[in-house]
Amino acid sequence: MNNAQLNELKQRYVANGAASPATQFADRAENALIWDADGNRIIDFAGGIGVLNIGHRHPKVVEAVKAQLDKVMHTCQTVMPYEGYVKVAEKLSQVTPVRGHAKVMLANSGAEALENAVKIARAATGRNNVICFDGGYHGRTFMTMAMNGKVAPYATDFGTMPGNVFRAPYPVPYHGVSEDEALRGLRMALKTDANPKDTAAIVLEPVLGEGGFYPAPASFLKAIREICDEYGMLMIIDEVQSGFGRTGKMFAIEHSGVEPDIITMAKSMADGMPISAVVGTDKHMDASSGNSLGGTYTGSPVSCAATLAVLEVFEEEHILEKSQALGDKLAERFAQWQQEFDCIDNPRNMGAMAAFDLVSDRNGHTPDADLAGALCKRAREKGLILLSCGLYGNSIRFLMPVTIEDDILEEGLGIIEEALKELASSRSATTA
């Protein structure tokens, strides 16, 4: 079927809230390229929203998935366990920087990992409250919607959210929130809303994902660790988007040297197969009773096979080094664009987790969400998938595969540059 036929089916049968606004349908893909149902070639700078750090259909992962399909597809690991689950648990416990000996539970999605992390923290502490941060994003289930630090579009239509979730400022000096102000706000929340003796955990992203790709300073993360220790709360780090090599380390928290109690992960851990994990200190992970964690499909054999293959690719192909090198290339290009286009401000990156802001007034840091939308639209028309994000919708984020070929990277960046020139010229003509 072609794009037009598939769009007709989408409009007729797919729920409005779940339907993509995109009119092209993926037919096949390889590394950083997708071909749609009409045969058009598209460069992918989104990576399924950070899922494809080692590219579409990495050969080693495809091979592992095919081999697993010939053995076992499903048993439900709580009914009949299998090697893949325990091997993934072993590998993750070895590479995840939590305090002490790590234990693991596997789930299906990032939101599910966060839900279970909160369950585990409550069981381990006997407390209910959770503190999250402005601009944070943790998922679309009810608990994670309550934890999100941004309402639209995730929670606007769904009524009352679960309670016992409290919010603190995230340090983004560019938007007027200093590290000292963020820590003051957190301590105020502990005094006015979330009594420490009733608070199970502080949950945060070391680099905001949907919130705009703003990294938390190492000193802030160390202060969070100290506050958690002071009050006996758990520190939960959400690495769903920043993990698995995006920042030049396996996990972004490693840049700070801080060891949290629990880390959640998903997205790029299986190169497109659905799986997530909660990795935490053994005494916390073992706090709940038998059969209290899990689900029918959690840690499926096929997804476990993909995860093990991904971990091998990281070692064999030096993915962390490639991530840092890609980040350096993006930073260099962003600096050039900032000189050329007065609408580009605040370029930033931690490894290949890179972004810049679009503004109507650079002196005032005035967000321009309309321009961000126009840039993404123009890029798509030219054959490039590009995503915006941020609390104000004006950040352009880059999530192309770390394994992207140099010529494809250059072609994609050229499309952005061309689109920026066209939009700038159009605006100048309108103003004149």
N, C-alpha and C positions, 0 to 999 in steps of 0.2 A: 504494500500500500504506500502511496505517496503522502507528502505532508498535508495536502489539502484534505484527503480522505481521512487521515488520522485526526486532523483538527475537527472535522465534522463529528467523528465519534467522541472526541473529548468533550465537545460542547454538549452533546446529547447525554452522555453517560457518566462523566466524571464530576464529582461534587465541586461546586464553585470554590470552596475554601481549600481544596486540594489541587485544583487544576493549575498547571503552569501557564503563565502568560505568554511563554515562548511558542512560536508557531512552527518551529523546526523540530523534528523528531530524530533522536539518535538511532542510527542503523548499525554502525560499527565504529570501533575506536582503536587507537594504538598510541601509546605513550601520551603525547600532548595534542593529538589530533582526533577529531570526530568527523564522520561523514553522515549526513542526514539522509532521510528517506528519499530525497530527490537527488542524492549523490553529491551534494555540495560539501566542500571541505571546510572545516571550522577549526580554528586554533582554540584550545581550552586553557584559559587562565583561571578557571574556577576549581577544577579538579573535584567536581561533585561536592563542593563546599569543603575542601580540605581533606578529602578522602583518598586522593590518588597521588600521594607524595612520591611514589615510585612509578607513576604513570598508569594509563589505561592498560589493562591486560598484560602486566609484566609476564614474560614467558615462563619464568620459574614458578610464579603463582598459578598461572593457568595449568601448568603441568601438574602441580600438587593437587589442585582442585579436581582435575580429571582423574587422577589416580585414586583419590578418595572416593569419587563417585562409583568406582568399580568395587569398592569394599563395603562401606556403611554410610548411609546418608542421614539416618536418624534412629536413635533409640530412646531419647530423653536420658540425659546422663545421670539423673537421680534414680532411674529405673535400672539402666544397664550402662555403667561408665565405659569409657574407651580411652585409648592411649593419648589421643590428641589433646583432650582436656587437661590431663595432668601434665603433659609435656609443655603446653602453653603456660600453665600455672608455674611450672618450674622455671621456664625461661623468663617470664615477667618478674618473678620474685628476684631473679638475679640482676635484672637491668633497671629496676624501679627504685629510686632513691628515697624510700621511706625509712623511718626509724626501726632499727632492730631487724629481726627475721620477718620476712614478708610472707603473707598468705594471700590467696587470690580467689575471687569468684568471677565467673564470666556471665555476661548478659548479652542482650541483643543490640542495644543502642546507647548513645551517650546519655539520654534522659533516664533510661532504665538504670544505668550505672550510678547516676547521681541520686536517684530515688533510693537505691540500695545502700549507697554510702551514708545517707541520712539515717536509714533504718539501723545500720551497723553502729553509727555514732550514738544513737539513742539507746541501743542495747548496751553499749560499752560504758556509757556514762550514767544511765538512768535518768537522763534529762530530755527535755522536749525542744527547746528553742534552737533555731538556726539563724545565724547572721550572715547575710550576703551583701553584695555591693552594687551601687549605682552603675548601670551600664553592663552588668554581668548578664550572661546568657547561659542557661543550663538545660533547656529543653521545653517540650510542649505537653508533657503530662501535667496533671493538676499541681502536684507538689513543685515540680520544676518551673511551671508558669509562675507560681507564687514566689519562687526564688529569683526569677529573672528581674533584672534592674531596668527593664524597658517594657512598657505595657503593649503598645501597638507594634505589630499586628497580632501578637501572640495571645493576649488575654482579654482583648476588648469585648468579645462577644460571648464569654463563657461564664458569666456570673461570679459568685463569691469564690475567692481562692482559699485554700487551706490556711489556717492560722499558725502562730508560733514561728513566723518568718519575719525577720527584722532586717533593716537596710542601713548600710553605712556608706560614706562617700569613698569613691575610688580615686586615688591620686592621679589626676591628669592636669599638671600645671598649665598646659596649653589652654585648657578650659577654665582656669582659675581655681583649681583645687590642688593645693600644695600637699606634700606628704604630711607635713605637720597638721594641716587642716583635716586631712583624711583620718589621721590617728586620733585627733581630738574628737571628730565625729563618731568614731568607733567607740571610744571610751565613754562618750556621752550616751550612746545607744545602750551601753552596758549599765549605765546609771538610771536612764529614764524609761527604757522599754524592755530590754532583755537582761533580766537579773542573771549575773554570771552563774549562780548556783543552779539555775534552771536552764542554762544554755549548753547544748551538747557540742556544737561545732561552729567554727567560722569557715565558710566556704568561699573560695575565690579562684578566679582565673589568674595565673601569673602574667598572662598577656590577654587583655580583653579580646574576645573574638568578634561576635556581632557588635560589640560595643565600640569597635573602632581600631583594633590592633595597637592599643596603647599598653606598653609593658609596665608592670609595677617595679619600682626601684628595689634593688636587693635589700636596701636598708629597711624598706617598708615591710617586705616579706619576713625579714628577721624580727622586726617588731611584732608582727602578727604571731610568729612562733613564740615569742616571749610572753605575749598576752595570753595565748592559749595555755602555756605552761603555768602561768601565774594563777589562772582560775580553773585548771583541770579540764579545759575544753579541748576538743580535737581540732587539728588543722587539716582541712580537706582541700586539696588542690585539684581543680578541674582542668585536665590537660586534653580534653576531647578534641579541641581544634589545634592546640599548640604542641601536642605531643607527637611522637614518632617522627622526629627529625626536622620538623618545620623550622625550628629556630637555630639549627646548627648543633643542638644537643638532642639526645633522645627525648628528653623532657625539658621544657622551658625552666622549670624550677631549679634545674642544675646550674643555671647561670648564677644563682644567688648563693649556692652552697647550703641552703635550708633543707632540712629533712622533715617533711610533713608526716602526719600519722596515716593519711589515706590519700591515694591519687586515683582519679578516675580517668579512663582513656577509651577511645573508640576510633571513629573515622579512619585514619590511614593505617590502623594496625592490621588490616587484612586486605588492603588494596581493592576495596569495593565490596567485599563480602560482609554481611551484617554480623558484627560482633563488638562487644565492649567488655571492659573489665573494671573491677574494683580491686585495687592492690593496697594492702594496709598491714600495719604491724600485727603480728600474729595474735596477741592478747585481745586486740580490738576485733579483729576479724572472727575470732572464735567466741565472741561474747554472746551471740544468740544461739538458740537451741537447734538441734538437728532438724533438717528439712525446712528451716525458716527462710532460707535464701534459695533462689533459683527460679525456674520456669520451664515450660515445655520445650522451648527451642534454645535455651541459653547454652552458649558454647557448643554450637552444632559441630559435628565432625568435619563438615566441609569448610566451615569458617575457621576452625582450629587448624586445619591443614594449610589454609591460606596464610594464617598468622605466622605459623612456623616458617613458611617459605619467605615471608616478608622479613622476618628477623635474620634469615640467612642472607638475603639480598643486602640488608644493611651492612653486614660484615664484608661480604664479597665485593661490593661495588662502592664502598666508602661513601655511603649516602650522607653522613653527617658532614663530611668535608665538602661534598657537592652542594649541600644546603648553604653552608657558609659562603662558598664561592658565588653561588647564585645571588645570595643576599648582597654581596659586595657589588655585583654587576647592577642590580636594581638600584642600590643606593647611588651609584655613580650616575645612572640615567636620571633618577629623580632630581639630583642636584642640578643637572643640565636643564631639565624642564622647569625647575623653580626659577632659574635665571631667565628662561625664555618666556614663560607664561605667568602673568601676575595673579592668575586664579589658583595657582598651586602653592600650597603652604604646608609646613610641618611634615616634610618627608621623614619617614622613620622605618627602621627595620630591626629585627632581631633574627639574624640568619636570613632565611628566605620568607619569614613572616613579615611582609612588607606592605606599607600603605602610604598614602598621602591624602591631604584634605583639599577639597575644592571650596574656595571662598569668593565672595563678592567684594570683600574688603580685607586685604591682607593685614593692615594695621590693626583692625578690630577683630580679626579672626572670625569674620561673619560667615557662618556656614551657608553653602549654596547647594542645597539638596537637588534643586532643579537641574543645575549644571551636571551634577553627578549622574542623575537619571538620563540626561541627554547624552552624556559621554558613553554610558553603558549601552544605550540604544544605538548610537552611531557606530560603536565598535561592533555590535552584533550584526548590523547591516553590512559591515565590511568583512565579516567572517571571523570575529573574535568574541569569545565569551568572557565578559568582564563583570565583576560584582562590586556593588557598593555596600557600605555598612556604616555603623556608627550611631550614636545616640541621636545625632542630628541628620543622619542619612547622607552625609557629604564626604565620607571617607571612601576612597577607592582602594580595595584590597587585592593582593596578588597571591594566588594559590595554585599557580601552575605547577606541574610535576617538577620535583627537584631534578629529575632525569631528563628534562627537556633538552632537545638538541639546540646547539647555539644558533643555527640558522632559523629554526622555528621561533626561538625566543626573540631574535632580532626582528623577524617578520611581525610578530605580535606587538612588540614595542613600537615598531614603525606605524602600525595601524593606530595605536593610541595617539602617537604624536601627530599623525595626519588628522585624526578626528579633533584633537585639541586645537589645531590650527584652523580648521573649518569652523568650529564653534566660536573661537575667538574672533574670527573674521565676521561671522554672522552677527555677533554681539556688537562689534564695532559699527557695522552698518546700521543696525537698529538704533544704537545710541546717536549716531550722526543724523 
